[in-house]
Each structure stands twice: as C-alpha cells, then as structure tokens.
Amino acid sequence: MRDLIKYLITEEWRTHTTLFGSFLFVLFPIIVILMVLAMAVFIPIINLMMAESTAMLILHLIIAFLGLQVGAFGIYGQEFMQRRFGHASLLSYSARILPLSDRKIFLAVVIKDILYYFCMLLMPIIIGLSLITILIPDVHIYLRAFVPSCILAFLMGIAVVFFLSIVFAHSRILLLVAAAGIGFLFAMIGDFPPFMFYMERSLTNLLLATIPSFILIAMSIWFFKVDERHEQHRFKNQLKGRKDLLFTKDMIDLHRSRGGIGRIIFSLLLPMAFIWFFLKHFVEYLSIVNFLFLFSVFLGVYSSSIYNWICRYDTYGQYSYLPIRIFSVILTKVRISLALGTIPIIIFIAAAINEQSSPLVVLLSATSAAALYVYGLAITVLLTGLAPHILFFNGKVLVKYLILIIPPPVILIVLSVFAPQYLFLATILFVLSWYIVRWGAQHWENSEQQLF
Amino acid sequence: MIIAKSISKSFGTTKAVDNVSLEVGKGQLYGLLGPNGSGKSTMIKMLTGQISPSSGHASVEGIDTQRDPIEVRSKVGIIPEQENPPSFLTAGEYLDFVAKARKLEQYDTDKWFTLLDFKDQKDILCKDLSRGTRQKLMIAQAFMHNPAVAFIDEPLINLDPISQNTIKSYIVDFVKKGGTVFFSTHVLEIAQEICTHIGILYKGKLHFSGKRPKGDLNTFFLKQVKHAGSD
C-alpha cells in the first residue's frame, strides 16, 4: 500500500512537471503564496464588509471547494490525460490489470490526493496566511486552529466528490438523492463543521468535522464500482449543408459535451453573483466609483474566460494532419467567444436595469465591459493559443497574463473617478485587441506543438 | 515523389532523427521499419510538414514541407499513430468535416463505411467508438480524397484480421493504380507481404533504403540492426 501511494505521488508529480515544466511547476506554490499575500490588500475592505468569523467561514468553504476540484480532477484525470497525451494512462487505471483490488487502489488515490495537494496547495495557502498574520497585526487567524480545520475542510471536499462519483457509477438518479442528502445533512448541522472546529476546538466539533468525511470515504470504498457504462450516443449529421465548418464543429462540441447550461451557471453566473455581492459592499465604502461601471469592468475581464470553454475540446494534434491552419482554428474560436458574449451582455442588461443608472453611465459601462472583454480574449489567445486550460497552470504564463490584463481595468477605474468623459478611450482596446488576436493566432500557427 | 535530404530532428538533447536522406518514387509502397522509438513517427511528421526538421530539407510532390505544410497536407493523406477523431462529432460527420476541410466538391462517405464494414456506426459519436473503428475512420479520412501520396503510421494497429486484410488489399490496389504509400511499422510480416521498398531506421539513423530484399525480411532486418548496433 505504501509503495502504491509512493508511485501514485511520483506519477502525479511527473504528470504536472511534464505538463508545465519542472521549474515552472515549482513556481506554482510560490504563486499561490503570492496570491494569498495579494489578498491582504482586501483585508481592510473585508473587515468593513463582514465580521471576522464570516470571513473565516468563507475561507473554509473556499478550501473545501478546492478539495472538490482536486477530487474531480482525480476522477476525470484519465479523460484529460487521453486528450492531452493520446495514449497516456494513469496508474490508478492501469493498476486494474495488476493483482490489486479496485478498493485498495481507490483508497491509495484518496490518500495520495490528500498528501500531494496538502503540500502543493494547502501548505502555500497556510504559509501565505501565516505571513499575512505577521505582516498585518489587525488580522487574527489562529493558525494552531486553522491548520487542522483547513485540512478537515479540504478533506470534506474530497470526500464529498469521491462519494458522489461512486454514487454516479451506480445510478444517476441516486446521485441526485445523495447530493440532496448531503445538503440536508449540512442543513441539519446548520454550519460548516471544520469551521465550527476552528471557532471552538471541542471534541464534539472535531468529531463533527471528521466523521462525515470518514463515513463518506468509507462508503465510497465499500460501494466502489467502476463506471462501466459504455453508452453509444447517436446523432443525426449536423455538418451536412453547413458552410462554416470550424464554427459549426465548435458549436456541436459545445452542445454535445452537455456542459453548456452547467458551465454558464458555475463558470459565469455564480462567480458574477459573488462579484456583485462583493462590489455592492465595496462601493458603500468607496462611493466615488459608480457601481454599474465597476461591475462592468469585472464582468468584461472575467467573461473573457468564455474562450477557455471553447478550447477544451481540441488539441493541436487533431488538426496537424489536415490542411487546416491553426490561425483559422483560433480565429473561429474568437468568433464563437464573441457570439457567446451575449451571455455577459444579458448579465449587463440585468445589472443596468437593476441599477437604473443614467444613459451615459450605461453607455460608458457597456463600452468598457465590451472593450475589456475583447482585450481579455486577445491576451488569452496570445499567451495560451488553443490550450488556455493547460497553460494557465503554467506559472510563467499566469504571471504574464496578470501583468498584461490588470493595467487597462485599473486605468479605466481611475479615469472613471477623475475624468469619466475619457472612458470612451476604452474603444482603443478594440483596435489593439484585433491586432493582438491576429498576432497571437499567427504566433501559434508558427509554433511547433509537440504535445497538445 | 518523396524526398528527404539530410534531415535531422532533435528534441532537447535527444536526437530523434539523425541526418536521414531518402527518396521514394511514384508507385512505390515504402515501408519504414524500425523498433519502437527509432524515429519512424518523427520522420513521418517531418515529411508531412507537421513538424519542421532541425536541419535538412524535405519535399513531397515537389512541395517544400517546411515552406508550405498546408499545401502538402492538402495533397497527401495522413494516418497519424496517436491522434483520434474529434470526440463530439459522429463518424459520418467526421468524414464530412475532413471532406470540407479538404474542399472536396464531390465525395462519397458511404463507400468507406461499406468498404470497412462499419456502416452501422455512422451516427455514433467518435468518442464512443471502439479503437478499431476509430482506426477505420482514420484510414477513411486519409484516402477519401484519393491522394497521390499517403503517409501511414502503424496502419493495421488495433484492427481485426478481416479489416487488416481489407486495408492491405486497398493499399496494394492504391499503389497499383499509381499511388505512393509511405508507411511505418515494426511488424515485419506486413512489410514482407506488401512493400516494394523498405528503409530501416535504427536509433534515428537510416541503415538501409532500397528495394525490399528477396528472402526472409526478418533475418535481413535483424542483421541490419545488429550491424548498426556494432557501429
């Protein structure tokens, strides 16, 4: 068992270093530390907006969410690897041909995920928060309580997603029941147990924070079943008679991957709702900035991540043996991103109606949002080509992205305070973005892609 | 006509292909033989403009593969070793996709489904097809525009014996009609059976290129590799 865990950890490390390069991947925890430190800027605002305990609850929930994501990658890792490397296979799958029980492998995967991501993700967060408590005397994070509660929150996230994946392998209807059951359980407890343990280090709270995770993991192992459904999905030919080949293919990908509505909700609506909530409080304390304008700035920048959705289905390899230029593939994806820009437009219209701002503010806000949207899109194309979902994990690319993406919204916010009439200068971004997109697409056309 | 002049390819410190020169004439069925990792796939990628050589030049049908890779790919058919058809297109849609990408005005996808015996899979998503069926689809996409030259990386892998025979017959017939095929394999029996010419690539270097020798290819191959190993 110990050896299996050791090899799984080695495999995870090598997967990441192969994807992102050894040096760049080592940068990842450092970037996490720096990002946590950067969050310190918001602490005075957070202190004004909410009680310290509320902030800590949110922090625990975010960590549990990270656990959910780590677990989800563990489950879909094989599919991702196949898409990325072709014939690649993960030990957790190939081990099925070895004399090891599926349950044993599954348990090893759970332990590996907890250990590995504790080092790569949780430790940097803890180090970052520790540095904040040293640097900012106003911040009171009780590290002796936070370290175990943070691990328990992470464990809970992993346990929930592993459990749900096992239920899913048995029955989809059962999945809904299980998800509702977990929701009901938390509603009964009335709080988030790891956070309760942070607030009060009692044995009861420790048991409440630990036992559900262990029960879920134990049940996952007990009822472990490989999802062996090999459904063959049939569709009528939707390419016949269509002239815009790449555009149609991308729309088919989006439609048939069945991620559409879920992705809109989880990747766009929920984060924007969170930003809305955050900015509403923020503007109360910084009334010189117009709320609708500020929201539009965030909406524009954030929505440009729509491009990432569309790139998930392709690899460079899929086009390398056909007479199709990567330049055209990228430009098509940009066109689709612009078409899908109707979703943030709807969000903007809802925000504008809700705010009842003056026509001039609406116009300036809309222009800024649209300009930042296309600019964000252009920078993503330039830095990541067809692989934003891979290259954004590359520390160097992420830093470059942040350096390029931050100045325009900051300049626009400053202009909005001192000289709102100059906000029309945002239109320059449209022209600039057009050149960046073409430059970026040409760059990726000329680059030799070995792996993805 | 396929020409490679002193082409090399390095990946970091690894030299995958080392100073290889070869010529494949019209109507030849050229099998590039070599053990796993000998540089066969890299060679095909360079000859089809999928990657650029670190040094040297290559051309196919008179087109420089580095200068005009898209033109090369529009003229030839390629079956890559690892790539799969796009997950969310059906088998039928994928062949339509390729035909449109190749700007074919008239094409018959049904012919391929019948020939390779998978008509009943036409409306199924590529991701839900078996490996063998995906390989059939890749073969169809490579030949559906009736190319002058076809490059095939491990052509019969994953196929059942019946399909293997069908493909072998098709390739031989294609060459008889004037087509040129450049394929890589480490299965010597296939080369023995259908190749007119062979090349032996070992650790990135070409140790033999010419007409397939008479007699047992297995013995010849092992002799060449042994000789190369002692160099």
Interface residues (C-beta under 8 A of the other chain):
Chain A: R83 G86 H87 H230 E231 Q232 H233 R234 F235 K236 N237 Q238 L239 K240 L245 K249 I252 D253 R256 S257 Y313 D314 T315 G317 Q318 S320 Y321 L322 P323 I324 R325 E448 Q450
Chain B: F11 K45 T48 Q50 I51 S52 I70 E71 R73 S74 I78 I79 P80 Q82 E83 N84 P85 P86 S87 F88 L89 T90 G92 E93 D96 F97 V98 K100 A101 R102 D123 I124 L125 D128 L129 A142
